[in-house]
Amino acid sequence: MKHGWFKKLGLSLLLGVSANIGANAQLQEVDILNAPVDVSKDFVDYNNTFYFADELVDFDPATGKGTVKFLRHDYQTRQAFNNMLMRPVPIEANEFPTTEYEASPVLPFQLQFVSDRTVRLKVASGPQFHKQEESLMLIDGVAPNNPQDWKYSKIDGGHRYTSAHGRVDIMVQPWHVKLYDENGKLLTSTLHSSDVTNTYTPVLPFSYVRRNSDYSRSMAAVLSLEPGEKIFGLGEAFTQFNKRGQKVVLWVDDANGVQNETMYKPIPFYMSNRGYGVFMHTSSPITLDIGKYFNAANNMMLGDDEADLFFFLGEPKDILDEYTDLTGKSEMPPLWSFGFWMSRITYFSEKEGREIAANLRKFKIPSDVIHFDTGWFDVDWRNNYEFAEDRFEDPVDMMQDMKKDGFHVSLWQLPYFTPKNTLFDEIVDKELAVKDRKGNIPFEDAVLDFSNPETVEWYQGKLKHLFDQGVGVFKVDFGEAAPAEGLYHSGRTGFYEHNLYPLRYNKAVAELTKKEKGYSLIWARSTWAGSQRYPLHWGGDAATTNTAMSATLRGGLSLGLSGFSFWSHDVGGFVTAAPEDLYRRWTPFGMLSSHVRSHGEPPTEPWLYNESFLKAFRKADNMRYELMPYIYAQAKLSSEQGLPMMRALFVEFPNDPGSWLIDDQYLFGSDILVAPLFEEITERDVYLPEGKWIDYQTGKVYEKGWHKIKSGDIPIVVLVKDGTVIPHIKLAQSTQAMDWKNLNLKVYAADGTNAASGKIYLPKGNKVETIKVSKRANSFEISDNPLAGQTTLKIDSRK
């Protein structure tokens, strides 16, 4: 049915979610291959039957298990002064024979207490006959159960569980699950139909839909939204930072850029500024209407026939720590990965790669990685895991020489194989690819089926051979086109496997890398919940424009609020050759990200622009390499705590209302505030949270609030929190050449600040150490140094 026809009937006013599929550009109303699956259309189709959660029928406080009655409804038309309105109306059962089916089914409901901050809510729309398997999204396959963290009490009209950090009330009639903080403030609640009788707007409550086309079911987990509430996360989202008022489709997609509503990295997790977060534990497609249609309702329309939700209580740091305890924290990547990655699309030969390495050293551009993109095969883009013999005379020798000079080699590859690929027949014959309903392959390409252990073994064998030759890391590109209608070795269709595909793909490469190289590192584009365990990921194919640069930051901030510690982006943009001014401003933004790579249409090499640009690029790169002790320590802390290295201001300053409004600045670690220049300007408005802030380049001190700040010689605004010690290291051309036995401490302290501290994590250290300094007369001295005997610390200067 066409969207326009629905609108004529008034259905677009029913739930505020359009019936289109959310595909790219002008193709939004057309079913095209791998267009995002928007399940919201099923919740506005009046041909379907709806079941509203109504009352708690029974409940066992000891196990947290019970049942909920659902009332059957249809949506019917009603005319009101030449206007057609759709409204829900209770109906009788329509099955035959009438004695065999319930008009108002009573269905399973369960609460599980994972920790004193985490509660799990499960509500099913029908019996679950499938075998319950361990979840790939959860770090241990299953969620912990710690009911001792919560105290039960019977209350009037329901049940209550209380922990040190909040409480959960389960009300019997009408059925509600209400979440409160430790002070008794209501955070959110399931929405019942009785909650919206005081409006003429028809609002869908917590419910499920039964499709009359095939009797399949999907849950609508509907929660209340309170005045002033803001929602953040949901993956690498490039739309407005605060997701309230938006419709978001969670379906892994080749977004073809960073300025539209589709995502390479959707994550079914978000947090609210009211002090809670939600993880939707499913790999089915999800559509959220976050107060877009009705501003007091967050409608999470799950493709799944079961709502499995985890709620996390606390401030942003607490929420991220709890969520990543459940789904996994990012492993710490090797030191060299934090160096500069030099790339373009693409280097085609050993000769070209050696020239790039030589020029990086010749022009004194500190760097650690040279990436060969799509052109290292016989035929560009035709991935067969073999260097082209006519262009790579001795790749093993090349990589050995590069390693001696401080370079690691990164190689591009992807999981799709065209019919002309020499591996195509083998993949099809061995049944390593996703199949269709006929048992054929659904596309012209063979798509590796990573749910098949034999496929993973075959694939990892190909990569291992390259690791043996000397490769340091693989670019885990694409992964967004797993067939939605495909049949997978797991026994499930793409409805459940499509979103899970990037996680399986990331896992296959990362685990082999850890086994063969001893470290965890990939360079991946697509993700799902749990992919953060396998660092790192980059932001996809940005346009070479100011708006793409700013959208890139929003996407990175959103991904960081979705459990990812490490993230990068193509410095200068990808699609066309970067304009010089844009590249000049984007470079320090990249250098002050967790990882940094120049990549895209040539030229990307800084010496191919002009002498002025080369000096500017070098200065920004030098800054990063001198900051490596700070970067490395912050990376370690981030990986341990589930925090992003590039973090929204409110992660560190949750009690500062202004911090929740900023999407064009970020904190790089805990102590450095960064404000990139998104236009051809030399100053910009910058918001500073509580405390004093010291300009990293000029030493000027600023108080909290709004300021117009000029950039320094490096075209970016960088400020350090008052009372911070930032460790620096002597400039080297690669991390391999760095002298970690001698570090310089730069103290950033405003007048009146008599003590400061900073973090250091040595490459061979056991933990992050805190270095403290105190003021003596007019200078600072080290007052606490747990690294004595391991490295020499010198206070280099005072800002």
N, C-alpha and C positions, 0 to 999 in steps of 0.2 A: 504494500500500500504506500502511496506517495505521501510525503510529509505535508504537502499542500492540502490534500484531502482531509487529513487529520485536523489541520488547522481550521478548515471550513466547519468542521463539526464541533469546534471548541476544545478539542482534546489538547491542543498546545497549552491551554490554560489549566489543564488538569494537574499536571505535575511539573510543568515548566521544563521539560526535557524533550528535545526535538527527536523526531524519528529518523533523522539522518544518521549516517554511520561515522561521522567525524573524520572523514578522509581528508587528504591534503587539498589545498587550494580550492579551485572551482569544482572539484570532483566530489564534493561532500555528499551529494545526494545520489551517487552512483556506486553500486557494488563493484569494486575493483579488487584485484589480487592483493591480499594482505592489508586491506584497509582496516583500520582499527575497529574492533568489534564493540559496538556500543549497545549494551544490554538494556539501556533505559527505554528503548522503543517497546520492549515487551511490557513495561510498566505503564504505558499509555495506550495500550491496545485494548479497547473495550470488548474485543472478542474473547479475551482471557478471563480467567476467574481469579479473584483475589481473596486471600485469607488473612484476617487481621488478628494479631496476637491480642488475647482478651483477658484471661485470668489464669492464675497459678492454681492448677488442680490439686497437685500434691507436691510435697517437698521434704527431703530428708536432710536436716541440717548437718548431720555427721558426714555425709558424702557429698553434699552440695548438688545432688541430683533430684530432679523432679520432672513434672510435665506441665505444659501450657496448652490451654484450649485456644483454638483459632476459629474465628467466625467467618463464614463464607459470604463474599460480597460480589456483586457485579456493579459495573458503572453503567448508569442509565442516563438518558437525556431528559432534560427538563427545559421547557420554553419559559422565558421570562421577558415579556415586552420585547419581542423580536430578537431575543438573544438566546442561544442554545448553551446550556450549562450541563456539564457532566458531574454526577454525584454518585457516591457509593451507596448501594442499597443491599441490605441483607437478603439472601435468597435461600431457597431450599436446595437439597442435593439434586443433581441432574443425572446421576448414574443409574443404570439398571443392572440387576434388580435393586430396588431401593433398600432392601434389607441388608445389603452387603457392604455398604459404604457409609461413612460418617459425614453428615453435613458439616459438622464442626469438629474436626479431628483434634485429638489430644496427643501432643507430640513432645519428644524429649527436650529437656532443658537441663543445663549443668553449669555450675560455677566451680572453678578450680583456682586455688591460691598458689601462684608460682613463687612469690616472695612477698615481703611485707609492703612492696610497692606495686606489685603486678597481679592482676586478676584476669582470669580467662572466663569468657562467657561463650557457651555453645548452645545454639538453638537449631534444631533440624526441622525441615519441612516434610520429612517422611522418614521411614526406617532406613538405616544405613547398612545395606547388606554386603557392600564391597569390603574386601579385606583391608583392615586398618594397618597401613604401613608406616614406617618411620618417615618423617617429613624431611625432605632435603633442605627446606628453609630453616629448620631449627638445628642449632649447632650439635646437639646430641640426638637428633632425630625425634625426640619427644620433649615435652616441657616438664620441668620439675614440678613437684607437688609438695608444698610446705604449709599444710593447713594450720600448723602450730603457730604460724606468724599472725593468725587472725583469731580474735575472740568472738564467739557467737553469743547472741542474745535474742530472745523473742520480743518483738515489739507489737504494739497495737496495729493490727492489719497486715502484719508481715514478719520479716526476719531481718536481722542485722548482723553484719560482720565488721569488726573494728580492728585496725592495726595501728602502729605508731604513726602512720602517715596518712590515714584517712579511713573512710568507712564505705560499705556497700549496703544499701537497703534493697530488699526484694519485697515488693508489695504484692498482695494476693489479688485484690479486685479493686480497680483495674490493675492488671499486671504491669509493673514497672521494675526496672533495675536502675537504681539511682546511685551515682558516684559522688562522694563528698571528700573534701580535703580534711586535714587534721583539725581545722578550726570550725568545721561544720558547714563550710560554704558548699553549696551545690555546684558541682562542676559540669555535669551533664546527666541526662536521663534518657532511657528509651522513651519513644513517643507512642502514646496510646490515642485511639480515635477520640476519646473524651477530652484530650488536651486541646483539641482544635475545634470544639463545638462553638467557641466564641468568635469564629470568623466565618465569612461566607466562602472563603477560599477552600476548595476541596484539597486536603493535604493527606498524602499517604502516610499511615502510621507504620510502626514496626510490623512487618507482614511478609508474606511470600506470594508470588504469582504462579499460577498453574497455566501453562500455555495450552490453549485448546488445540493447537496444531499437532502436538505430540505428547501432551501431558507431562512434559518436563517441568521442573520447578526451579525458581531462583528466589533467593532471599533479598528482602529490602530491610537492612538494618538501619533504622531511622533513629537518630539521636537529636536531642534539643540543642539549639545554639542560643547563647545568652547575649544580651546587649553588650556591644564592645568586643565580642569574642573574635579572635583572629586565628586562622588555621595555616600551618606551614608544613612543608615537606612534600611527600608524594613523589619523590624522585627528582630527577634532573628536569624540572619544569621551567620552561622559558617564558611562561606568561607572568602575570603580576605575582609578586612575591607572596602576598597574603592571598590565600586561595578562597577566602570567604567571598561569596557572590559569583563563584565560577562553577562551571561544569567541567569535570576532569575525567577523561577516559584512560584507564590504566590498561594499556595493551602495548607490548613492546613493538616499536615501529622504527623503520628507517626514516627519521624525521626530515632528512634532506635539508638540514639546516638547524639553526638554533633560535628561530623567531616565530615558530608556530606552536600550536597547541599539542602536537603529537610529541612523543618522547622516545629516545633511545633507551632511557633508563627509568621507566616508571617503577615506583616502589609502593606497595600497599601499606604505607605507614605515614602518619601525620602527628603533629603535636599542636596543642592549643595554648594560647597565652593564659588560659585560666588555670593551667597546672596539671594537664593530663595529656597523654598520647594514646593513639590507637593503632594496633597492627591488625590488618585484615588477613588472616592466615588462610590464603587460598591462592592458587595459580590460575584460577578462572578469570575471564575478563571482568573488570569492575568499572562501573560508572558512578561517580559521585556528583550529586547536586548539592553543593555546599552553600545552602541558603540562596541559591540563584533564583529559584522559583518562589519559595516561601522562606523568608529570611530567618525564621526561627527553627528551621529543620535542616539537618545534615542527613541526606538520604544516600546511604551507601548501598547501591544496587549491585549485588554480587551475582555473577553468573552461577555460582555454586548453589546447590540445593541445601546447604548448611551454612549458617553464620558462625564462624569461629573467630572470635574477637579477643585480643589481648588489650587490656587497659593498663596504663602505666601512670603512677602518681608522682608529682614532684615538679621541680624546676627543670628547665631544659637539659642541664647536665645530668640530673637524676634520670630523666626519661630516656636519654640516649644511652646511658650506662645500662639501664635495665633492658632496653630493647636489644642492645648488642650482646648482653649476657645471654639473651634468648636465641638470637639469630647469628651471633658470632661477631667478634671484633676483628678489625683489619690487622693482619700480621704486619710486622715491621719489615719494610723492604730493605735491601742492602744499601749501604752508604752511597755507592756509586750511582744508584738510580736517582739520587737527589741532585746530581750534576746536570748540566745542560745536554739535551738531546738534539743533535743536528739532523735535519731531514728535509726532504721535499718529495713531491710525487713526480718522478722517482729517480733514484740513482740506478743506472743500468749496467754498470760494469765494475770489475775490480779496479781498473784504472781510475775510474771516476771516484770510487770510494777512497782510494789511496790519496788522490788529489785533495779531496775534502779534508781528510785527516791532516795532511800536510799544511793546508791553508789555515785550518783552525789553530794549529800551533804557530804558523808563520805570523798570523795576524793577532796572536795572543788573545784568542777567544776561549776562555776556560770551558772545557767540555769533557764529557765522559762517555757519550753514546753516539754512535753513527747508525742511523736507521736506513735500511734498504726496504723500500716500499714495494709496489706491485711489479717491479721490473727485473727481479733477480732470476726469473725463470726463462726458459727458451722463448716463450710468448708472454708478453705483458698481460698480467691478470690471470694467466692460466696456471693455477697453483698445483704443482706436482712435487713439491718439497725437494727439488733438485736445482742447484745453481746451473745457469746456462754455461755449458762448457766452452763456447766460443767467446764468451765475454768475461768469464771468471776462470783464469788460467789455473789458479791454485787458491781456492777460498780458505783452505785450512791455514796455509802460510800467511795469507792476508790477515786473517783474524788473530793469528799468533803475533804478527808484527804490530797490529793495532793494540792488542792487549799490553804489549811491552811499552807502548807509548801512552797508556792510560785510557784506551778506548774499549768499550764493549760494543758488540754488534747486535742490533735488533733486526728481526726479519718479519715482514708482513706475511700473512696467510689468512685464509677464510675457509668455512666449512661447506662450501658449495662447489660442485664439480660439473662443468659443462660437458656435453657429449664429445667434444673434441679433446677433452683431457685424457691423457694416457691412463689415468687411474679410474676412469668412469666405469668401464666394463667390470673391473675387479670389484668395485664398490657395489654395483648392482648384483653381480653374480653371487657375492658373499652375503647379500641381504643386509648390508650395513647402512642402507639409506631408509628414510621415512617412506612409507608406502601409502597408496590410496585404497579406496574400498574394494578395488579390483585386485589388489596385490601388486599393482604396477607402481611406478613412481609418479607423484602428482604433477611435477614440473618437468620442464626440459632438463633442468639440472638435477643431479643427485644430491640430496641434502643429508649429511651425516646424521644418523639417529643416535644421539648420545645417551638415550635411555637404554641402549643395548650395550652390555658390557663388552661384547666382542668388537663393536665399533670403537669404543674407547681404547681398547687394547691395540687395535690396528692403527688408530690415529696417533696414539702416544708413541708407537714404534717409529712412525715417520718422523716425529719431532725429536725423538731420542737420537736418531742418526745425526741430525743437525746439531744437537747439543754436543754430541761426541766430536763433531768437527770444530767446535769452538764458539757456537752461537751463545749469546748471553741472555736473550729474552725474546719472546715472540709477541708480536702485535696480534691480538685476538679480535680481528675486525669482523664487522657484520654480526650475524646471529639473530637478526630481527625478523627473518623471513621463514621461520619454521612453519610448515603448512598447517593452516588453521583447521582444515578438514582431513589432515593426514591421520593415519593409524600408526602408532608408535609401539616399539617393542615392550614398553611398560604396560600395554593393554589399554591405554587411554588414547583419546583423540587429541587433536591439537587444541581443542577447547580448554583442556587442562595442561597440555604440554607446551603450547606456544610460548607462554610467558615464562615457563620453567626452563626453556631451552638455553637462554643465556647463562643461567646459573650452572647448568650441566656443562656447558661449553667452557665457561670460566674455570670451573672445578677441574676439568680434565687437563687443561694446560697448566694450571697453577700447581696441582699435585705432582705432575711429572717434573715441573721445574724444581720444586722443593726436593724431590727424590734425587734428581740428577745433579742439581747445582747447589743444593743446600740452602737456598733462599726462596722466598715466596715473591714472585714478581711476574706480572703480565702487563700488557698495555691494551685494554679492552674498551669497546664502545657500548655494548649492550649489557643490561643487568636485570636482575629481579631481586627480591628480598633474599639476603644471604650472600649475594655476590660481593658484599663489602669484605668478606673473609679473604678474598683473593685480590689484593691490590696489584695494579692500580687501574683506574679508568679515566678516559679523557672525553672531552665534550663534543666530539662529532664535527661535522662539516660546517663551520661558521662562515658566513659571508665576510667579505673584507670591507666592512662598514662600521661606523660608530655605533649604530643601533645593534649590530651583531655583537660587538664587544661588550656592550652593557647587558644584553640578554645572556651572554656567556656567563657573566658574573652571577646573574640571578639564578641561572641553572646550577652553577657550582654551589651557591649558598643553599639552594633547596636540596641538592643531593647530600650536602654535608649535614643537613637536618634530617636526613633519612638513614643515618648510620654509617656513612662513608667517610673515612679519615683522609684518604688520599685521592686527589683528583687533579687533572691537568686540562689543558686546552691548546689549540693550535695558535701559537703566537703570531699575530698579524692576520689571522683568518686563513681560510683554506681555499675558497672557490676560485678566486682569481689572484693575480699578482697583487700583493699588498701595497697600497699607496704608502709612500715613504713616511708621511706624517703619522698615519695610523699605526704603522709598524713601530715607529719610534715610541709612541705612547703605549702601545700594547706590550712592548718588550718588558718594562719594569713590572707591569701587572703579571706577566708570565713568570718573571724571576722571583716574585713574591707570592707564588702559588706553591703547593706542596711539591709538585714536579713541573718541569718546564721543557717544552719542545717547540722548535720552529718547524713548521710543516705546511705544505700546500703547494699551489702552483708556483713555479720558479719566477723570479729569484727569491729564495729564502735566506741564502747565505749573506751575511751582513757586508762582506767586502765587495759584493756585486752592486751595491747602491752607490755610495760616495764616501769620501773620507770623513765628513761630518757625521754621517749616519753610523759608520763603523766605530767611531770614537764613542758615540752615544750608546750603541749596543754594548760595546766592551765595558763601559762604565757601569751599566746596569748589571751585566754578567759578573763583573768583579765584585759588586756589592753582594750578590748572592753567595759567591764562593767565600767571601770574607765572613759572611753571616752563617756559614755552614754549621758551626757548633750550636748556635741558637736553633736553626732549622732542624738539626738532627735530634736535639733534646725535645723540642716541641713535637716532632714526629713520634718519638717514643712514648711520650705522655699521651698523645692523642690515640695511639694504637692501644694503649692500656686502658683508657677510659671511654673508648667509643666516641671520641670527639672528633670533629673535623678540624684539620689544620687551617682551612679557610672557613672561618665561622662567623655567623651573623652576630651583630653586636649584642643582641639580647641573650646569647648563650653565656656570656661573661657578666652581663648587666641586666638580669631579668627584672629587677625592681625599678629600672629606668624606663618609664613609658616611651620616651623618645626612641630608645633602642629598637623597639618593636616596629618602627616605621621606616627603617633605613634599609634600602636594598641596593645602593650603589657604593657602599663602603664595606669593609670587612675587617675582622681581626685576623692577623696572620699568627697563629698560635694564640697565647693568652695575653701577650704584652705589646704587640706592635699593631697599630691601626693603619690601614692602607685605604687611600682614596684615589683610584685611578682617574686619569683625565680622559673622558669619553668624547671630547670635542677638541677642536684646534684652539685650545686656550692654555693659559699659563697659571691660572688660579681657579679655584672652585669653592663652593660652599661645602663645609665639612661639619658634621655633627659629632660632638665629643661627649661621651658619657661622663659619669661621675669622676671627679678627681682632676688632676693636672696632667697635661700632655706636652711632651717635648718634641719638637721637630727633629727628626733624625738627620736631616741635611743641614739645617741652619742653627739648631739649638734654641730657637725661640720657644718660649713657654706659653701655653694656652690653658685657660680655664674651661670647665664644662660648658656645653651649649653650642650654638651655631657660630662659625667663624668663616670668613673668606680667607683662604690660605693659598699663598703662592707656592708653586712647586719649586724645587731646587734645581741644581744642574741636571739631575735625573728627572725626567718629566713625569713625576708622580708625587703625591703628598703622602708622606710616611711619618707617623708620630709614635713615640714610645711612652708607655705609661710611667708616670712619675714613681721613682723608687725602684726602678728596674735595672738590673745588671744584664747587659747583653754581651755574651761571650763572642769574640771574633777570633779568626785564625789568619795567619799570614797567607796572602794570596798565592795560590798555586794553580797550574793549568789543568789539573785534574784532581779529583779527590784522592786518587792513588798517591799523589805527590804531597799531600798535606802533612804538616808537622803538628800532630796532636799533643806532643809533649810540651808545647809552648803556646799558650793561649793568652789573648789580650782581653781584659775586662773593661768594657766601657760603661760607666755609671751614668745613668740618666736620672738626675735629681734636681728638682727646683729648689730655690732658696727656702730654707727652713726644713728641708728633708734631710734627716741625719742618718738614715739607714736605707739600705737597698739590698735586693737579692735577685738571683738569677739561677737558671737551671743549666746543667751540663751533663751530657751523656757521651761517654767516650766510646769509640768503635769497639773496643775490647772490654768495655765496662759491664758491670752486672746490673746496675740500676741508674736511674736519673738522680743526680746529686744536687743539693741546694747550696749555692755559694752565697755567703752573706758578707756585706761590707758595712762599715760604720764610719762616720765622719770624725776625723781627728784634726782639729784646727781648721785649715782651709782645704784639706784633702781627705780622700777616703782610703781606708786601710781594710784589708781582709780580716774579718773577725771570726769567720767559721769556714774552714776549707777541708771538707772530707776527702778531697782528692790529693792531699799532700803526699808526695812521693810518686804519684802517677803522672802528674803533669805540672809544669811551672805556670803559675798564674800571675799576670802582671796587670796592674791597673793602668791602662793606657792613657785615658783622658777622662775628664769630667765634663758632661754637658750641663 
